[in-house]
Amino acid sequence: MLNLYISSANNKEGKTFLTAGIAGTMQSLGYSTCVYKPIQTSGIEHNGFMQSPDLTFIKTVDPYIDTHFSYLYKSNLEPLIASELENEPIDIDLINSEYSRLLTISDCTLLDGDSGLLSPLAPNIQTIDLIKKLQIPVLFVLTPREDSINDTLLSIYAAQEKGVEIRGVVINNIYEDCSKSLLNAIPRVIEEYTNVKILGLIPHLEQKFSPEDLITTVLNGVDIESVFNVKIEKLDQG
C-alpha cells in the first residue's frame, strides 16, 4: 500500500516540501495521489475563508493532487493549544475515519504532519498515538544542522518505543556550502545508532523552482521504492 506519514523533529525542516515532491512524483508516474493534512495550524484567512497554506502549496506542484484536512486553526501554536484557543477539540477517531476513507479513493495517500511526534493533540494523546492508531509508516525529514542529529534521534527512539514502522530519513535543503563533515556525520550516526536508513539527499532549490524541477530532484535524490517499501513498476518504466 502506497501510504506514508511524513514527519520531522522540528518545524521548518521541509515536511510539506518533501510531501509535495513525493506527491508530484507519484502523480507524474500515473498514481492517483492524495495529500491529507489531518491538522493544520497557521491557517490563512483569504476572502473571508480559512485556507491551509501547506495544501495550497501542494496544489502549485500539481493541481490534480487530491488534498484534504480535518482541522484548520488560525493559531500558529501547538495543535492542542490551538484547538483549545479556537474551541475545536481534536478527535483522532474522526481523523482515523477520514484517513480510512481516503485510502479507498487514491492509489497513494500521503499524510503531511503539522508537528513533532510528541506534540500533544488532545488530553493524554500525542501525535505519535495518532500515527500508531492509523498504522501508517513514518518517513522523517531533516535539514543538515548541528542539532539535527540529537533531535532526530529522539524522534526515532520515540517511534521505535511505540512500535511505529520507520521507513527512513531524507536529508533536505542541502546547500552547496554545507559542511561536508556534518553532511557525512548525520547519515553515519543515524544509521549507527538506530538502524534507520537514509533514503534521500535533496539539494537546496531556489525559491522560484518549477514543479518539474521539484519532481526531477525527488526522482534523482530519493529512493522512492524504499520509501514505500514496494517495487514500483511505473518508476522502472519511467
N, C-alpha and C positions, 0 to 999 in steps of 0.2 A: 504494500500500500504506500502510495507516494504522499505521506503526510509528515509534518515536521513542525516543531516549536522552536523558534529562533530567539535566543536569549543572550544576555551579556551580564557581566558583574556590575557594570555601571552604565549610566546614561551616556549618550553621545559616543557610543562605540561603533555605531553603524548597523544596528539591528534592522532598521527599516530599509537602509541602503542595500544590505545583503538580501533581505527578503524580496525587495523589488528586482534585484538582479537574478535571483533564482527563479522567481515567478515569471519574469520576462523570458528567461531561457527556456523554461518548461513550456510556456505558451508557444514560443517560436518553434519548438520541436513537435508541436501538434497536440500537446496535452492540455485539455481544458483545466485552467488553474484558478483557484480561489485563494484569496488572502483574507484571513479572518483575524481581526484585532479585537479580542474579547473586551478589552478595556483600553480606552484612550483618554489620557489626561492631556492638558494643554490644548483643549479644543478651541477652535477659532470661530468667532461669530461673523457671518457674512450674509448680508441682505436679510437679516432677521433670523437666520438659521445657523445652527451649530454644525461645523464641519470637522472631520477628522483630518488633520494635516498630513498624517502618515499615509492614510489611504488615498488622499488626494495626490500625493507624490507617486504612489504605486500606479495610479491611473495615467500619469505622464509617461510612464515606461511603456504601457500597453493599455489602451482604453478598454480592451476586451477582457482583461483580467477581472474576475468577479470579486467584489470587495464587500465586507460586512463588518459591523461592530455590534456589540451588545450594550456597552456603557460608554457614554461620552461625557466627559467632565471638562468644564472650563478651567478649573484649577490646575496648576502645574505641580501640585503636591502629590505625595504618595497616594495610591488608589484608595486605601481605607480612609485617609483623612479627607480626600476629595469627595468621596461618597458621603461622608458624614456632613461636610460643609454644604453639600448640594442636596442633602436629604434623599439620596437614591442609593440604598444599600446594594451591595453586590451579592448575587445569588449564583454560586458556582454550579448548581443544578441546572439553572437556566442556560448557562454557558455550555455545559455538557450536552444539553438537548440541542442547542443550536449547532454545535460542532458535529454532532451525530447526523444532523440533517444535511449539513454541508458536505459531509463525506459521500452522500448519496448522489450529489449532483455535479461533482467535479472529479477529474482524474487525479489531480494534485491539490492538496489542501495545506497551505502554509499558515501558521499562526505567528503573528508578529507580537512579541512580548512588549509590554509597556514598562516593566520594571524588573528588578532582580529577583532571583528565586526566593529570597527570604522576605520579600516585601509583603506586608500584611494586606489582605484583601477584605477580610471580614473578621469578626471576633474569633480568635483561635484558628484562623485559616490564612495560610500564606500562598504565594504564587506556586511554590513547589507542590503544595497539596492539590492545587488545580491541575497541574501537569500530571501528577500521579493519577488523579481521577480520570483524566482524559486518555490515559495510557498512550501518550504520544512521545516519541523520541525527541531529544533536545540537541540542537546544534548551537554551540557557543561562538560568539564573535568578539574579538578584542582588537584594540589598536595597540601598536608597539610602544608602550610607555614603561617607565621604570616600575610603576606599581601594578602593571598588568599581570605579572606572574602571581603575586600574592592574592590579588582579588579573584583571579580566575581559578586558582587552586581552591580557594574557599568555596566558590560556587560549585566546582566539580565535586568536591568532597561532600557537600550538602546533597547534591543529586545522587551520588553513589550511596550515601547513607539511607536515602529514601527508596532506593531500588529503581531509580529512573534510568531509562536507557539513554546513554550519551553517544551520539553519532560521531562527534569530533569537534574540532575547533578550527575556525577560519580567522586568520590574521588579516585585518582590513586596514585600508588607508595608509599604505606604506609609502612614505616619501623617499625620493631618491637619495636624500642626505641622511636617511635613518641610520643610526649606528649599526654597523654590521655585527658587532659583538652582541648587542641587545637582540637583534633580529635572529641571530644564531642561538642565543641563550633561551629565548622564550619557547620555541618548539622542543628543544632538548630537555629542559626542566619539566615542562608539562607532560611530555611523554614518559619521562623517567619516573615521575612521582605519581602519576595517575593511570598510566597505560592507555590514555586517551590520545588519539592520533590527530595530528594537524592535517586537515583536509583541504586547505587552500591558503594561498597568499595573494592578496589583492592590492595592486599598487594604487597610489593616490590618483584620483581623476579630477581634472579641473572642473570648476563649478558648472560650466556650461557643456557638460558631456551630453551626448545623444543617447537615446535608448540602445542604438546599435553598438555604441562604444561600451555601454554597461554590460550588455549581453555577451559581447566578444570577450570582455575582461573576465567575466564569470566562467565562460566556457574554457578559456585558457588558464585560469588561475585556480579553479575549484574542481575537485574530484566529485562530480555530480553523482556518479554511480555509488560511491562510498557514502555520500551524504544521505542517499535514500536506501542504501544497502540492497540494491537490486541491480540487475543487468538491464540497461535501458537500450533497447534495440534502436529506437529512433535516434538516440545520440550517436550510435555507431554509424547509422546510415547518413547522419548529417556530416 
